Amino acid sequence: MAMKRIAINTGGGDAPGLNAVIRAVVSAATNRGWECIGIRDGFDGILQPERYPSGGFVRLTPDTVRGISHLGGTILGTTNRGNPLSYPTRTPAGETVLADRSDDILAFFASKDIDALVAVGGDGSLTIAEALGRKGLKVIGVPKTIDNDLDKTVTTFGFDTAVTFATECLDRLHSTAESHQRIMVVEVMGRYAGWIALHAGIAGGAHGILIPEIPYEIDRVADKVKARDQLGRMYSIIVVAEGAHARGGAMAVAAPAADGHVERLGGIGERVAHQLQERTGKEARVVVLGHLLRGGSPTAFDRLAALRFGAAAVRALDEGKHGIMVALAFPNVQYVPLAELIGRMKSVPLEGDTVATGRDLGISFGD
């Protein structure tokens, strides 16, 4: 059956490049004579239409997406709290329970004669997309996360922008740390993977990098700081991924998982700074980059990757493909079955060239 109308939504955390994907999908679909519908805030536009006076979905045209590729965020909105497979729903008794609302989504698509969905998101969003695909919805996934922890793709859009901004911050911190002869501990996002910390730390000239894949010993990091002092280099920059943890210790959790929400990591930077100050006698300060890594205009690399992904998603539908994710496999975009990446996380390879580069440069990983 020929496509006539497709939908697109953006779910999970925001990332630079989302608007570029939307523009590419709409342009590629329009050039094929297809209509394009945007769903607001993940699936909330379908499941909570009362929240949207002007409607939980909007028709997307070349005019509505003109000039948005360079903008951060997403014109459709997003949420990481709207899993339709486990959706907060009020019962007639007034209680709130988690219910599977996936059939409501399928019914919406049928009622609006929408033939397929382009789902843009990370592991959570693509897990939902895969489940909807198994129930009969034609779905194409587009990989998005600043964390770069999605399997089966060389990179995700949003990652390069996050690394670039973190590197710029490290460049600025060198001068102030050196002026005051301080330890600067820089905490970055990444959840359970250390890609951002590793890449930004090496590019930004960090002296220590702590990532979840390499449990650290704080005394080893302190030894690095002391060794620099002995050489007359009286300051140190330590980059810490939010999921980093000491050998035999636990990750720092800012908020536990509850009511269908995943746990929120945070606080490891303060822990590391306090321990280093105790062990070295040097003043240590903490900078938490946090959501600054998610905002702003996408880099040229992320913008191009997002445009390629969006166009490839429509191209895949035109070729009769569905139940797949478009993935970057240099130099081309390839199709990967969604089922092959669900439940898998791409961790930093410890024997890889990037970690080896860091070690050759004398960076301490705390091991």
DRENVEXFI-229913 format. One record per residue (C-alpha): residue number from 1; residue in three letters; z, y, x. Coordinates in steps of 0.05 Angstrom, whole numbers, plus 5000, padded with zeros to 4 digits. Layout:
<recs>
    k    r     Z     Y     X
  NUM  ALA     Z     Y     X
...
</recs>
This chain:
<recs>
    k    r     Z     Y     X
    1  MET  5000  5000  5000
    2  ALA  4980  5068  5027
    3  MET  5035  5118  5041
    4  LYS  5039  5178  4996
    5  ARG  5109  5206  5005
    6  ILE  5161  5195  5059
    7  ALA  5231  5221  5071
    8  ILE  5269  5241  5133
    9  ASN  5343  5250  5145
   10  THR  5387  5267  5205
   11  GLY  5455  5233  5212
   12  GLY  5513  5229  5260
   13  GLY  5530  5282  5311
   14  ASP  5481  5339  5320
   15  ALA  5437  5341  5383
   16  PRO  5386  5390  5411
   17  GLY  5317  5366  5389
   18  LEU  5331  5346  5317
   19  ASN  5289  5403  5290
   20  ALA  5232  5384  5336
   21  VAL  5232  5314  5306
   22  ILE  5231  5343  5236
   23  ARG  5173  5388  5253
   24  ALA  5133  5331  5284
   25  VAL  5145  5284  5225
   26  VAL  5125  5336  5174
   27  SER  5063  5357  5213
   28  ALA  5040  5286  5226
   29  ALA  5052  5266  5154
   30  THR  5017  5327  5126
   31  ASN  4957  5314  5170
   32  ARG  4952  5245  5137
   33  GLY  4957  5274  5067
   34  TRP  5028  5250  5056
   35  GLU  5084  5290  5024
   36  CYS  5149  5296  5062
   37  ILE  5220  5301  5032
   38  GLY  5282  5321  5072
   39  ILE  5349  5292  5052
   40  ARG  5408  5338  5064
   41  ASP  5468  5318  5107
   42  GLY  5451  5247  5123
   43  PHE  5453  5212  5055
   44  ASP  5502  5260  5022
   45  GLY  5444  5295  4988
   46  ILE  5431  5231  4950
   47  LEU  5502  5206  4940
   48  GLN  5535  5274  4925
   49  PRO  5481  5315  4891
   50  GLU  5533  5358  4856
   51  ARG  5549  5390  4923
   52  TYR  5480  5421  4926
   53  PRO  5463  5474  4873
   54  SER  5391  5477  4897
   55  GLY  5385  5401  4903
   56  GLY  5406  5348  4953
   57  PHE  5335  5342  4979
   58  VAL  5280  5390  4994
   59  ARG  5205  5385  5001
   60  LEU  5184  5398  5073
   61  THR  5117  5431  5088
   62  PRO  5085  5459  5151
   63  ASP  5110  5528  5129
   64  THR  5183  5505  5123
   65  VAL  5182  5474  5193
   66  ARG  5142  5528  5229
   67  GLY  5177  5554  5291
   68  ILE  5237  5508  5290
   69  SER  5223  5463  5351
   70  HIS  5263  5507  5398
   71  LEU  5323  5514  5352
   72  GLY  5388  5474  5361
   73  GLY  5421  5437  5304
   74  THR  5383  5411  5244
   75  ILE  5355  5448  5184
   76  LEU  5373  5388  5141
   77  GLY  5446  5385  5162
   78  THR  5482  5323  5185
   79  THR  5547  5285  5179
   80  ASN  5582  5228  5215
   81  ARG  5626  5214  5154
   82  GLY  5575  5191  5103
   83  ASN  5563  5117  5116
   84  PRO  5531  5093  5050
   85  LEU  5552  5022  5066
   86  SER  5625  5044  5064
   87  TYR  5625  5109  5024
   88  PRO  5687  5144  4998
   89  THR  5682  5137  4922
   90  ARG  5731  5156  4867
   91  THR  5748  5102  4817
   92  PRO  5760  5116  4742
   93  ALA  5834  5112  4759
   94  GLY  5827  5170  4807
   95  GLU  5835  5130  4870
   96  THR  5788  5137  4930
   97  VAL  5760  5072  4956
   98  LEU  5705  5054  5005
   99  ALA  5645  5026  4968
  100  ASP  5575  5002  4985
  101  ARG  5528  5054  4956
  102  SER  5464  5028  4989
  103  ASP  5435  5007  4922
  104  ASP  5441  5079  4898
  105  ILE  5398  5101  4957
  106  LEU  5345  5048  4940
  107  ALA  5346  5071  4868
  108  PHE  5336  5143  4889
  109  PHE  5276  5125  4932
  110  ALA  5245  5086  4875
  111  SER  5257  5142  4825
  112  LYS  5224  5193  4870
  113  ASP  5166  5147  4890
  114  ILE  5186  5154  4964
  115  ASP  5152  5100  5005
  116  ALA  5191  5102  5070
  117  LEU  5247  5135  5108
  118  VAL  5248  5163  5178
  119  ALA  5321  5159  5199
  120  VAL  5340  5202  5259
  121  GLY  5407  5184  5290
  122  GLY  5449  5145  5339
  123  ASP  5480  5076  5335
  124  GLY  5516  5088  5269
  125  SER  5456  5118  5234
  126  LEU  5408  5065  5259
  127  THR  5456  5010  5238
  128  ILE  5453  5039  5168
  129  ALA  5377  5043  5173
  130  GLU  5372  4971  5193
  131  ALA  5416  4950  5134
  132  LEU  5373  4989  5086
  133  GLY  5311  4957  5117
  134  ARG  5339  4888  5103
  135  LYS  5347  4908  5030
  136  GLY  5273  4925  5025
  137  LEU  5268  4999  5045
  138  LYS  5213  5014  5096
  139  VAL  5250  5048  5152
  140  ILE  5231  5077  5220
  141  GLY  5288  5096  5267
  142  VAL  5287  5154  5316
  143  PRO  5338  5150  5373
  144  LYS  5383  5211  5379
  145  THR  5447  5220  5418
  146  ILE  5470  5264  5474
  147  ASP  5509  5204  5500
  148  ASN  5446  5165  5519
  149  ASP  5481  5100  5501
  150  LEU  5428  5071  5454
  151  ASP  5398  5007  5479
  152  LYS  5323  4991  5483
  153  THR  5301  5062  5501
  154  VAL  5299  5094  5570
  155  THR  5330  5157  5542
  156  THR  5348  5192  5478
  157  PHE  5332  5264  5461
  158  GLY  5392  5310  5468
  159  PHE  5416  5277  5532
  160  ASP  5376  5320  5580
  161  THR  5399  5384  5546
  162  ALA  5472  5363  5550
  163  VAL  5466  5344  5624
  164  THR  5429  5409  5640
  165  PHE  5483  5452  5607
  166  ALA  5540  5412  5639
  167  THR  5507  5421  5707
  168  GLU  5502  5496  5696
  169  CYS  5576  5498  5680
  170  LEU  5593  5459  5744
  171  ASP  5551  5508  5784
  172  ARG  5595  5565  5757
  173  LEU  5660  5528  5768
  174  HIS  5647  5517  5842
  175  SER  5656  5591  5859
  176  THR  5719  5601  5818
  177  ALA  5751  5536  5843
  178  GLU  5735  5554  5915
  179  SER  5762  5625  5906
  180  HIS  5830  5599  5882
  181  GLN  5830  5534  5922
  182  ARG  5841  5495  5858
  183  ILE  5823  5427  5830
  184  MET  5778  5436  5770
  185  VAL  5776  5377  5722
  186  VAL  5716  5380  5675
  187  GLU  5718  5334  5614
  188  VAL  5651  5318  5582
  189  MET  5629  5279  5521
  190  GLY  5598  5210  5523
  191  ARG  5645  5166  5483
  192  TYR  5646  5097  5515
  193  ALA  5590  5110  5564
  194  GLY  5589  5153  5626
  195  TRP  5517  5177  5628
  196  ILE  5531  5252  5619
  197  ALA  5588  5253  5669
  198  LEU  5548  5213  5721
  199  HIS  5484  5253  5717
  200  ALA  5516  5322  5711
  201  GLY  5568  5305  5763
  202  ILE  5517  5286  5815
  203  ALA  5469  5343  5798
  204  GLY  5526  5393  5797
  205  GLY  5557  5373  5864
  206  ALA  5621  5343  5837
  207  HIS  5669  5310  5887
  208  GLY  5695  5259  5838
  209  ILE  5665  5227  5776
  210  LEU  5706  5183  5729
  211  ILE  5668  5142  5678
  212  PRO  5687  5086  5629
  213  GLU  5646  5034  5666
  214  ILE  5689  5042  5730
  215  PRO  5764  5041  5715
  216  TYR  5796  5089  5765
  217  GLU  5858  5090  5807
  218  ILE  5885  5161  5807
  219  ASP  5911  5154  5879
  220  ARG  5840  5142  5903
  221  VAL  5818  5207  5870
  222  ALA  5878  5244  5900
  223  ASP  5859  5216  5968
  224  LYS  5790  5247  5960
  225  VAL  5821  5315  5945
  226  LYS  5868  5310  6005
  227  ALA  5811  5289  6051
  228  ARG  5772  5351  6030
  229  ASP  5832  5395  6044
  230  GLN  5838  5365  6114
  231  LEU  5766  5385  6127
  232  GLY  5781  5456  6105
  233  ARG  5746  5448  6038
  234  MET  5804  5471  5997
  235  TYR  5778  5459  5927
  236  SER  5751  5399  5888
  237  ILE  5711  5389  5824
  238  ILE  5726  5325  5785
  239  VAL  5681  5307  5726
  240  VAL  5713  5261  5675
  241  ALA  5678  5226  5617
  242  GLU  5720  5228  5553
  243  GLY  5722  5152  5553
  244  ALA  5745  5144  5625
  245  HIS  5809  5105  5636
  246  ALA  5854  5082  5692
  247  ARG  5851  5010  5716
  248  GLY  5893  4971  5667
  249  GLY  5902  5033  5623
  250  ALA  5875  5056  5557
  251  MET  5827  5111  5537
  252  ALA  5856  5177  5513
  253  VAL  5849  5180  5437
  254  ALA  5855  5248  5403
  255  ALA  5850  5219  5332
  256  PRO  5852  5145  5313
  257  ALA  5801  5112  5268
  258  ALA  5818  5121  5194
  259  ASP  5785  5123  5126
  260  GLY  5719  5098  5153
  261  HIS  5718  5149  5210
  262  VAL  5712  5125  5282
  263  GLU  5765  5144  5331
  264  ARG  5758  5211  5367
  265  LEU  5767  5210  5442
  266  GLY  5797  5268  5481
  267  GLY  5853  5287  5527
  268  ILE  5835  5249  5590
  269  GLY  5820  5313  5627
  270  GLU  5891  5339  5618
  271  ARG  5919  5271  5639
  272  VAL  5878  5269  5703
  273  ALA  5892  5342  5720
  274  HIS  5967  5332  5712
  275  GLN  5967  5269  5755
  276  LEU  5925  5302  5810
  277  GLN  5970  5363  5812
  278  GLU  6031  5318  5820
  279  ARG  6000  5278  5876
  280  THR  5967  5334  5916
  281  GLY  6012  5394  5903
  282  LYS  5949  5434  5887
  283  GLU  5939  5474  5823
  284  ALA  5894  5437  5775
  285  ARG  5858  5468  5716
  286  VAL  5820  5434  5659
  287  VAL  5754  5453  5627
  288  VAL  5733  5414  5565
  289  LEU  5660  5425  5551
  290  GLY  5663  5387  5485
  291  HIS  5615  5410  5431
  292  LEU  5583  5461  5476
  293  LEU  5541  5402  5500
  294  ARG  5513  5392  5431
  295  GLY  5491  5463  5417
  296  GLY  5435  5508  5439
  297  SER  5360  5502  5448
  298  PRO  5333  5435  5473
  299  THR  5304  5432  5543
  300  ALA  5229  5423  5550
  301  PHE  5240  5349  5564
  302  ASP  5281  5338  5501
  303  ARG  5235  5380  5459
  304  LEU  5174  5340  5481
  305  ALA  5211  5274  5473
  306  ALA  5232  5293  5402
  307  LEU  5162  5314  5383
  308  ARG  5134  5249  5411
  309  PHE  5186  5208  5373
  310  GLY  5172  5244  5308
  311  ALA  5097  5236  5313
  312  ALA  5104  5163  5335
  313  ALA  5148  5148  5274
  314  VAL  5094  5171  5227
  315  ARG  5041  5136  5268
  316  ALA  5080  5071  5262
  317  LEU  5083  5077  5186
  318  ASP  5008  5091  5185
  319  GLU  4999  5026  5224
  320  GLY  5039  4987  5173
  321  LYS  5101  4981  5217
  322  HIS  5173  4987  5192
  323  GLY  5242  4961  5210
  324  ILE  5232  4988  5280
  325  MET  5256  5044  5325
  326  VAL  5209  5086  5366
  327  ALA  5233  5081  5438
  328  LEU  5214  5115  5504
  329  ALA  5187  5066  5556
  330  PHE  5153  5109  5608
  331  PRO  5099  5131  5603
  332  ASN  5091  5112  5530
  333  VAL  5130  5106  5465
  334  GLN  5138  5034  5441
  335  TYR  5164  5001  5378
  336  VAL  5229  4961  5381
  337  PRO  5257  4921  5322
  338  LEU  5320  4954  5296
  339  ALA  5354  4886  5293
  340  GLU  5349  4881  5370
  341  LEU  5392  4943  5383
  342  ILE  5445  4939  5329
  343  GLY  5514  4926  5359
  344  ARG  5490  4938  5430
  345  MET  5510  4996  5475
  346  LYS  5473  5018  5538
  347  SER  5526  5027  5592
  348  VAL  5515  5057  5661
  349  PRO  5491  5000  5706
  350  LEU  5541  4996  5763
  351  GLU  5489  4969  5812
  352  GLY  5438  5021  5792
  353  ASP  5407  5073  5837
  354  THR  5444  5132  5806
  355  VAL  5513  5104  5820
  356  ALA  5489  5084  5890
  357  THR  5465  5156  5901
  358  GLY  5533  5183  5882
  359  ARG  5568  5136  5931
  360  ASP  5519  5154  5986
  361  LEU  5535  5227  5975
  362  GLY  5609  5213  5984
  363  ILE  5630  5222  5912
  364  SER  5693  5186  5892
  365  PHE  5690  5142  5830
  366  GLY  5764  5127  5835
  367  ASP  5754  5054  5853
</recs>
